Amino acid sequence: MPGAPGNWAPTAEAATSAVPNVTEAAEPVTNEQAYATAALALAAAPPAKRSDRRRLWTLILVMGFIAACGVAVLAFFGFSGGWTALVIGVGAAVIPVPVLVFCFLWLDRYEPEPVKYLVFVFGWGACVATGVALVVNTTSSYLADRAGLSDALVAVLVAPFIEESMKALGPILLFWRRPRAYSGIIDGIVYCGLSATGFAMVENILYLGFKGYADTAEKNGPVSGAAVLVGIFIVRILMTGFAHPLFTSMTGIGLGIASRTSNRTVRFLAPVAGLLLAMMLHGAWNLMSVTATASAWVLLYGYFAVMMPIFLCMVGFALWLRAHEGRMTERVLGEYARAGWFSPPEVAALGTLGRRLAARRWARRVAGDAGDKAMKAFQFDATRLALLRDGLRRGLDKEPRRRQEALVEELRLLQALQAYRQVFVGRDPQAPRAVWDGSQYHITFPDGVVRVLDAPPTPVVPVPVVLAPPQPPPMPVYYR
């Protein structure tokens, strides 16, 4: 039955009426490599991608080291403002970081990015961007004071420009040097969001530890300092902790658009437009914060009527993008199914996260832990294959060298997918053996007869299918 793995039990009526009487002497010869156990099949497959849990812990540990380097940038504040304020600021500022990082990793579940790139952009935001912004903002405040200008001008005009530029520079450098690290808008949002998260963490150390606790405690005592610290924590962490990632994600959208187009003009203008929008949003928020000194209603209105709707729209847009990535995978891999590289159930099982989870549970049931690991790796590489093929169709790799690299990568992914498939295919005792040749199933029924069946309109998800020798991958037609 559609959507229910296993439990294949044809009735006598179905065997006589529903099954066409098209038989063969034997099923088609396949190119599968038989392995006695799932563990042996997994050992022969390429190294599987790390699970989300290990990836998360690795990322948290490495980011902790880079965050410690970022704290070193603030060490001189410890000598002038006190080490107590520094420790308090660090302790309070790191609280939202794991939550924000987890949200970005959760958003990027279809095709997780390499940990080294995620660590790079986070470290850039925490160390480089904050250091440069601190120097520029401090210098600008000094010059404005010398010129008799209000410090509010620095907050509204200088800070948004330098902070958004520096937060975006790390992901932009990554896009320049490693363009294949970007496969769409979600990747741009993740990279820029993590850079902004690192920046916000170090900035919050200053506001919470020094401007909040230390300055107040020096004048009115530690109790008053703690009260101010809690108030700033509520405003900067609980209420507006999303602000920096929200602003910089606009640049991420521009980078994501640039990564999926072959038009040179769009590749240049999209990130620039995103960066300008990020600066405007940042400047508008700072302007509302400055005017709030005269009337708190201005800030409340700006928060609930402007910032929160933008934030909720951004969340909805990101969730739509993630669902679209699943639908795109299902659509693009249909070409490979017609060429015999995938079976229809495999393609259908990649369309949503719910189906992917069901496929992993089925793989674990029939092949144990090895099946679960192989299915995860199969799903990750299948998504990467779909994104690669979509890029070829869009003409992203028109240069001969890059096009050849893309075709080599395509072949490598196809071979890896075949190896992962051997771990869990043919190991379900409740399902018949089936061979997919690109257009029809060749199913060995319990009576030993091999019958030829067309693919049903709604694929059975999942079904253990062995593929016949596939045809070469269809060559893409570039979009003009």
GIVEN-V303208 format. One record per residue. N is the residue number from 1. RES is the residue in three letters. PHI is phi in whole degrees, -180 to 180 (999 if undefined). PSI is psi in radians with two decimals (999 if undefined). D_CENTER is the distance of its C-alpha to the mean C-alpha in Angstrom with 1 decimal. Layout:
# GIVEN-V303208
n:res:phi:psi:d_center
N:RES:PHI:PSI:D_CENTER
N:RES:PHI:PSI:D_CENTER
This chain:
# GIVEN-V303208
n:res:phi:psi:d_center
1:MET:999:2.53:33.1
2:PRO:-61:2.34:29.8
3:GLY:85:-0.11:26.9
4:ALA:-118:1.81:28.9
5:PRO:-68:2.67:28.6
6:GLY:71:-2.77:31.8
7:ASN:49:0.77:35.0
8:TRP:-90:1.90:36.4
9:ALA:-140:1.50:40.0
10:PRO:-68:2.44:41.9
11:THR:-82:2.92:45.1
12:ALA:-63:-0.66:48.4
13:GLU:-66:-0.69:48.2
14:ALA:-67:-0.64:44.8
15:ALA:-67:-0.47:46.0
16:THR:-97:-0.46:48.9
17:SER:-114:-0.71:47.6
18:ALA:-82:-0.50:43.8
19:VAL:-92:2.08:43.5
20:PRO:-63:2.53:44.9
21:ASN:-89:0.98:47.7
22:VAL:-110:1.90:46.2
23:THR:-117:2.88:46.5
24:GLU:-133:2.78:46.2
25:ALA:-70:-0.56:48.1
26:ALA:-158:2.77:44.9
27:GLU:-72:2.79:41.2
28:PRO:-60:2.61:39.8
29:VAL:-72:2.29:39.4
30:THR:-109:2.91:35.9
31:ASN:-104:0.42:34.4
32:GLU:-75:2.57:32.8
33:GLN:-99:2.08:33.5
34:ALA:-79:2.35:35.0
35:TYR:-126:2.47:34.1
36:ALA:-67:-0.64:36.1
37:THR:-132:2.83:33.3
38:ALA:-66:-0.59:29.5
39:ALA:-63:-0.72:29.3
40:LEU:-66:-0.67:31.2
41:ALA:-65:-0.70:28.9
42:LEU:-68:-0.65:25.8
43:ALA:-64:-0.54:27.6
44:ALA:-81:-0.27:28.3
45:ALA:-81:2.85:24.8
46:PRO:-60:2.73:22.4
47:PRO:-55:2.25:20.8
48:ALA:-74:2.66:18.1
49:LYS:-68:2.52:14.5
50:ARG:-63:2.61:14.5
51:SER:-69:2.84:13.9
52:ASP:-60:-0.65:11.4
53:ARG:-67:-0.83:14.4
54:ARG:-64:-0.68:15.6
55:ARG:-62:-0.72:12.3
56:LEU:-65:-0.80:12.2
57:TRP:-68:-0.68:15.9
58:THR:-61:-0.77:15.8
59:LEU:-64:-0.74:13.4
60:ILE:-65:-0.73:15.7
61:LEU:-66:-0.81:18.8
62:VAL:-67:-0.69:18.1
63:MET:-65:-0.57:16.9
64:GLY:-62:-0.69:20.2
65:PHE:-65:-0.79:22.1
66:ILE:-66:-0.65:20.7
67:ALA:-62:-0.62:21.3
68:ALA:-63:-0.65:24.9
69:CYS:-65:-0.65:25.3
70:GLY:-66:-0.61:24.4
71:VAL:-64:-0.53:27.0
72:ALA:-61:-0.53:29.5
73:VAL:-62:-0.52:29.3
74:LEU:-94:0.11:30.6
75:ALA:-62:-0.61:33.3
76:PHE:-67:-0.39:36.0
77:PHE:-68:-0.54:35.4
78:GLY:-64:-0.61:36.3
79:PHE:-72:-0.58:39.7
80:SER:-93:-0.69:40.4
81:GLY:-99:-0.18:38.8
82:GLY:106:2.43:39.2
83:TRP:-73:-0.46:37.1
84:THR:-62:-0.77:37.1
85:ALA:-64:-0.65:35.3
86:LEU:-66:-0.79:32.7
87:VAL:-63:-0.75:32.1
88:ILE:-63:-0.75:32.0
89:GLY:-63:-0.75:29.5
90:VAL:-64:-0.79:27.1
91:GLY:-60:-0.66:27.5
92:ALA:-80:-0.60:26.7
93:ALA:-74:-0.50:23.9
94:VAL:-82:-0.16:21.7
95:ILE:-59:-0.80:21.8
96:PRO:-81:-0.17:18.9
97:VAL:-62:-0.87:16.6
98:PRO:-59:-0.60:15.5
99:VAL:-66:-0.82:14.9
100:LEU:-66:-0.72:12.7
101:VAL:-62:-0.76:10.7
102:PHE:-61:-0.69:10.4
103:CYS:-61:-0.74:9.4
104:PHE:-70:-0.67:6.3
105:LEU:-66:-0.67:5.6
106:TRP:-64:-0.67:6.9
107:LEU:-65:-0.50:5.1
108:ASP:-102:0.62:2.0
109:ARG:-77:-0.46:5.6
110:TYR:-66:-0.80:6.9
111:GLU:-139:1.40:6.2
112:PRO:-59:2.47:5.1
113:GLU:-84:2.72:6.3
114:PRO:-59:2.42:9.9
115:VAL:-59:-0.65:11.0
116:LYS:-63:-0.59:13.6
117:TYR:-74:-0.66:11.6
118:LEU:-65:-0.73:9.9
119:VAL:-65:-0.68:13.4
120:PHE:-60:-0.87:15.0
121:VAL:-69:-0.63:13.5
122:PHE:-64:-0.81:14.1
123:GLY:-63:-0.62:17.6
124:TRP:-62:-0.83:18.3
125:GLY:-65:-0.67:17.9
126:ALA:-77:-0.58:19.9
127:CYS:-106:-1.03:22.6
128:VAL:-74:-0.91:23.1
129:ALA:-62:-0.76:22.2
130:THR:-68:-0.67:24.1
131:GLY:-62:-0.84:27.0
132:VAL:-66:-0.79:27.6
133:ALA:-63:-0.66:27.2
134:LEU:-63:-0.78:29.6
135:VAL:-65:-0.82:32.2
136:VAL:-66:-0.79:32.0
137:ASN:-65:-0.72:32.1
138:THR:-65:-0.76:34.9
139:THR:-64:-0.74:36.9
140:SER:-64:-0.69:36.5
141:SER:-64:-0.70:37.8
142:TYR:-64:-0.79:40.7
143:LEU:-67:-0.67:41.6
144:ALA:-64:-0.68:41.3
145:ASP:-67:-0.69:43.6
146:ARG:-64:-0.59:46.1
147:ALA:-86:-0.03:46.2
148:GLY:77:0.39:46.7
149:LEU:-97:2.77:43.5
150:SER:-73:2.49:41.5
151:ASP:-67:-0.29:38.5
152:ALA:-64:-0.49:36.7
153:LEU:-63:-0.66:36.5
154:VAL:-65:-0.74:34.3
155:ALA:-66:-0.61:31.9
156:VAL:-91:-0.60:31.7
157:LEU:-107:-0.81:32.0
158:VAL:-82:-0.86:31.2
159:ALA:-59:-0.84:28.5
160:PRO:-60:-0.65:26.0
161:PHE:-67:-0.92:26.7
162:ILE:-73:-0.67:26.4
163:GLU:-69:-0.81:23.6
164:GLU:-68:-0.62:21.2
165:SER:-64:-0.79:22.3
166:MET:-73:-0.67:21.8
167:LYS:-62:-0.65:18.3
168:ALA:-80:-0.37:17.2
169:LEU:-63:-0.67:19.2
170:GLY:-61:-0.96:17.0
171:PRO:-60:-0.57:13.9
172:ILE:-68:-0.73:16.8
173:LEU:-61:-0.70:18.4
174:LEU:-63:-0.72:15.3
175:PHE:-65:-0.61:15.2
176:TRP:-72:-0.79:18.9
177:ARG:-88:-0.52:19.2
178:ARG:-133:1.23:16.2
179:PRO:-61:-0.48:15.5
180:ARG:-74:-0.17:13.9
181:ALA:-69:-0.30:11.0
182:TYR:-105:2.21:10.0
183:SER:-124:0.18:9.7
184:GLY:160:-3.05:9.5
185:ILE:-65:-0.65:9.4
186:ILE:-59:-0.72:5.9
187:ASP:-62:-0.73:5.5
188:GLY:-62:-0.74:8.7
189:ILE:-63:-0.74:8.1
190:VAL:-65:-0.86:5.8
191:TYR:-62:-0.87:8.5
192:CYS:-69:-0.63:11.3
193:GLY:-64:-0.70:10.6
194:LEU:-69:-0.64:10.8
195:SER:-61:-0.77:13.8
196:ALA:-67:-0.59:15.4
197:THR:-64:-0.74:15.0
198:GLY:-63:-0.72:16.9
199:PHE:-63:-0.82:19.4
200:ALA:-63:-0.61:20.0
201:MET:-61:-0.86:20.7
202:VAL:-70:-0.68:23.4
203:GLU:-62:-0.69:24.8
204:ASN:-66:-0.49:25.2
205:ILE:-60:-0.74:27.2
206:LEU:-65:-0.82:29.6
207:TYR:-71:-0.72:29.9
208:LEU:-78:-0.82:30.1
209:GLY:-80:-0.74:32.1
210:PHE:-100:-1.01:34.4
211:LYS:-73:-0.42:34.8
212:GLY:-91:-1.21:34.5
213:TYR:-76:-0.96:36.2
214:ALA:-63:-0.86:38.3
215:ASP:-61:-0.73:39.8
216:THR:-73:-0.71:40.9
217:ALA:-64:-0.59:42.0
218:GLU:-66:-0.56:44.2
219:LYS:-92:-0.75:46.0
220:ASN:-121:0.07:46.1
221:GLY:101:2.85:45.3
222:PRO:-66:-0.52:42.4
223:VAL:-66:-0.79:42.5
224:SER:-64:-0.66:41.9
225:GLY:-62:-0.72:39.2
226:ALA:-66:-0.66:37.4
227:ALA:-64:-0.75:37.8
228:VAL:-66:-0.66:36.4
229:LEU:-59:-0.78:33.5
230:VAL:-64:-0.72:32.7
231:GLY:-63:-0.77:33.0
232:ILE:-66:-0.65:30.7
233:PHE:-61:-0.75:28.1
234:ILE:-63:-0.74:28.3
235:VAL:-75:-0.87:28.0
236:ARG:-82:-0.51:25.4
237:ILE:-101:-0.99:23.2
238:LEU:-75:-0.69:23.7
239:MET:-93:-0.70:24.4
240:THR:-124:0.41:22.6
241:GLY:-63:-0.33:20.0
242:PHE:-86:-0.10:17.3
243:ALA:-61:-0.98:19.4
244:HIS:-61:-0.84:18.1
245:PRO:-60:-0.62:14.4
246:LEU:-66:-0.81:15.6
247:PHE:-61:-0.89:17.9
248:THR:-72:-0.38:15.7
249:SER:-64:-0.38:12.9
250:MET:-64:-0.71:15.7
251:THR:-65:-0.64:15.7
252:GLY:-62:-0.65:12.0
253:ILE:-63:-0.75:12.9
254:GLY:-62:-0.74:15.8
255:LEU:-66:-0.67:14.0
256:GLY:-64:-0.71:11.7
257:ILE:-63:-0.74:15.1
258:ALA:-63:-0.57:16.8
259:SER:-72:-0.29:14.6
260:ARG:-114:0.36:15.6
261:THR:-132:2.60:19.2
262:SER:-99:-0.02:22.2
263:ASN:-79:2.07:24.3
264:ARG:-63:-0.62:25.0
265:THR:-65:-0.78:26.0
266:VAL:-66:-0.68:22.7
267:ARG:-61:-0.51:20.8
268:PHE:-88:-0.76:22.9
269:LEU:-76:-0.57:23.4
270:ALA:-61:-0.87:19.9
271:PRO:-64:-0.63:18.6
272:VAL:-63:-0.78:22.1
273:ALA:-63:-0.71:22.2
274:GLY:-64:-0.71:18.9
275:LEU:-65:-0.75:20.3
276:LEU:-63:-0.71:23.6
277:LEU:-65:-0.68:22.2
278:ALA:-62:-0.74:20.4
279:MET:-63:-0.74:23.8
280:MET:-65:-0.76:25.7
281:LEU:-63:-0.75:23.7
282:HIS:-63:-0.78:24.0
283:GLY:-64:-0.69:27.7
284:ALA:-64:-0.70:28.4
285:TRP:-66:-0.75:27.1
286:ASN:-65:-0.63:29.2
287:LEU:-63:-0.74:32.1
288:MET:-65:-0.64:32.0
289:SER:-66:-0.66:31.9
290:VAL:-68:-0.79:34.9
291:THR:-69:-0.30:36.9
292:ALA:-68:-0.32:36.2
293:THR:-64:-0.46:38.8
294:ALA:-90:-0.62:41.4
295:SER:-151:2.06:40.0
296:ALA:-67:-0.34:37.3
297:TRP:-65:-0.52:37.1
298:VAL:-63:-0.78:35.5
299:LEU:-67:-0.72:32.5
300:LEU:-64:-0.74:32.4
301:TYR:-64:-0.79:32.6
302:GLY:-63:-0.63:29.9
303:TYR:-70:-0.88:27.6
304:PHE:-84:-0.50:28.2
305:ALA:-97:-0.34:29.0
306:VAL:-119:-1.07:26.6
307:MET:-69:-0.80:23.7
308:MET:-63:-0.78:22.9
309:PRO:-60:-0.70:23.0
310:ILE:-64:-0.75:20.7
311:PHE:-62:-0.79:18.2
312:LEU:-66:-0.66:18.6
313:CYS:-64:-0.67:18.3
314:MET:-66:-0.72:15.0
315:VAL:-62:-0.81:13.7
316:GLY:-62:-0.70:15.2
317:PHE:-64:-0.74:13.9
318:ALA:-64:-0.71:10.2
319:LEU:-66:-0.67:11.1
320:TRP:-63:-0.71:13.1
321:LEU:-62:-0.71:10.5
322:ARG:-65:-0.74:8.5
323:ALA:-65:-0.67:12.0
324:HIS:-63:-0.61:13.0
325:GLU:-63:-0.66:10.5
326:GLY:-67:-0.75:12.4
327:ARG:-66:-0.65:15.6
328:MET:-64:-0.70:15.2
329:THR:-60:-0.78:14.7
330:GLU:-65:-0.67:17.8
331:ARG:-71:-0.81:19.7
332:VAL:-70:-0.69:19.3
333:LEU:-71:-0.19:20.0
334:GLY:-59:-0.56:23.2
335:GLU:-63:-0.75:24.7
336:TYR:-69:-0.58:24.3
337:ALA:-64:-0.70:25.8
338:ARG:-69:-0.39:28.8
339:ALA:-91:-0.07:29.2
340:GLY:95:0.12:29.2
341:TRP:-86:-0.46:26.0
342:PHE:-130:2.70:24.4
343:SER:-96:2.70:26.3
344:PRO:-54:-0.72:25.8
345:PRO:-62:-0.64:24.8
346:GLU:-63:-0.74:22.0
347:VAL:-66:-0.78:20.6
348:ALA:-64:-0.59:21.1
349:ALA:-72:-0.15:19.4
350:LEU:-98:-0.04:16.0
351:GLY:-73:-0.53:16.2
352:THR:-139:2.81:14.8
353:LEU:-67:-0.57:13.3
354:GLY:-63:-0.76:16.9
355:ARG:-66:-0.68:18.3
356:ARG:-63:-0.71:16.0
357:LEU:-64:-0.70:17.1
358:ALA:-63:-0.70:20.7
359:ALA:-65:-0.67:20.5
360:ARG:-66:-0.69:19.5
361:ARG:-64:-0.72:22.4
362:TRP:-64:-0.76:24.7
363:ALA:-63:-0.67:23.9
364:ARG:-66:-0.66:24.5
365:ARG:-66:-0.70:27.8
366:VAL:-93:-0.37:29.1
367:ALA:-135:0.20:28.0
368:GLY:69:-2.71:27.2
369:ASP:-62:-0.61:24.6
370:ALA:-62:-0.70:24.7
371:GLY:-66:-0.69:23.8
372:ASP:-64:-0.79:20.9
373:LYS:-64:-0.73:19.4
374:ALA:-66:-0.68:20.3
375:MET:-67:-0.69:18.8
376:LYS:-61:-0.83:15.3
377:ALA:-64:-0.68:15.7
378:PHE:-61:-0.78:17.1
379:GLN:-68:-0.73:14.3
380:PHE:-62:-0.84:11.6
381:ASP:-69:-0.57:14.2
382:ALA:-64:-0.69:15.3
383:THR:-66:-0.75:12.0
384:ARG:-63:-0.66:12.1
385:LEU:-64:-0.75:15.8
386:ALA:-64:-0.73:15.3
387:LEU:-66:-0.67:13.2
388:LEU:-65:-0.78:15.9
389:ARG:-66:-0.67:18.6
390:ASP:-63:-0.66:17.5
391:GLY:-65:-0.68:17.5
392:LEU:-64:-0.69:21.0
393:ARG:-67:-0.55:22.2
394:ARG:-82:-0.12:21.2
395:GLY:80:0.45:23.1
396:LEU:-72:-0.38:20.5
397:ASP:-119:1.01:22.4
398:LYS:-76:-0.53:25.9
399:GLU:-63:2.39:27.2
400:PRO:-54:-0.74:28.9
401:ARG:-65:-0.84:27.3
402:ARG:-67:-0.61:23.7
403:ARG:-66:-0.70:24.6
404:GLN:-66:-0.69:26.2
405:GLU:-62:-0.70:23.3
406:ALA:-66:-0.71:21.1
407:LEU:-69:-0.64:23.8
408:VAL:-66:-0.74:24.1
409:GLU:-65:-0.66:20.4
410:GLU:-61:-0.81:20.8
411:LEU:-64:-0.69:23.8
412:ARG:-63:-0.73:22.3
413:LEU:-65:-0.70:19.5
414:LEU:-64:-0.72:22.2
415:GLN:-67:-0.68:24.3
416:ALA:-65:-0.70:21.7
417:LEU:-63:-0.70:21.0
418:GLN:-62:-0.69:24.8
419:ALA:-68:-0.75:25.1
420:TYR:-64:-0.63:22.6
421:ARG:-62:-0.59:24.3
422:GLN:-65:-0.31:27.6
423:VAL:-71:-0.67:26.5
424:PHE:-116:-0.26:26.5
425:VAL:-75:2.41:28.4
426:GLY:78:0.24:32.1
427:ARG:-113:0.13:32.0
428:ASP:-95:1.93:32.3
429:PRO:-70:-0.24:36.0
430:GLN:-93:0.02:35.9
431:ALA:-125:2.58:34.8
432:PRO:-77:2.82:36.8
433:ARG:-75:2.33:36.1
434:ALA:-137:2.48:34.7
435:VAL:-121:2.24:34.2
436:TRP:-104:2.21:32.3
437:ASP:-107:0.18:33.7
438:GLY:104:-0.29:31.5
439:SER:-141:-0.46:33.8
440:GLN:-144:2.80:35.4
441:TYR:-95:2.51:35.3
442:HIS:-118:1.74:38.1
443:ILE:-107:2.26:38.4
444:THR:-89:1.90:40.8
445:PHE:-81:2.89:42.4
446:PRO:-57:-0.42:44.2
447:ASP:-81:0.04:47.5
448:GLY:89:-0.06:46.4
449:VAL:-87:2.36:46.3
450:VAL:-93:2.05:43.5
451:ARG:-112:2.57:42.8
452:VAL:-101:2.17:40.8
453:LEU:-129:2.49:38.6
454:ASP:-74:2.72:36.6
455:ALA:-68:2.31:33.0
456:PRO:-70:2.74:33.1
457:PRO:-58:-0.66:31.5
458:THR:-111:1.89:29.2
459:PRO:-64:2.61:27.9
460:VAL:-78:2.20:28.4
461:VAL:-120:2.13:25.0
462:PRO:-91:2.95:25.0
463:VAL:-134:2.36:28.1
464:PRO:-74:1.81:29.0
465:VAL:-120:2.29:29.8
466:VAL:-95:2.31:31.0
467:LEU:-89:2.45:30.6
468:ALA:-71:2.90:33.6
469:PRO:-53:2.03:33.6
470:PRO:-75:2.73:31.0
471:GLN:-77:2.88:31.9
472:PRO:-60:2.62:30.3
473:PRO:-59:2.44:27.0
474:PRO:-65:2.38:27.9
475:MET:-74:2.43:27.8
476:PRO:-75:2.67:25.7
477:VAL:-105:2.04:27.5
478:TYR:-68:2.46:26.2
479:TYR:-81:2.33:25.9
480:ARG:-95:999:28.3
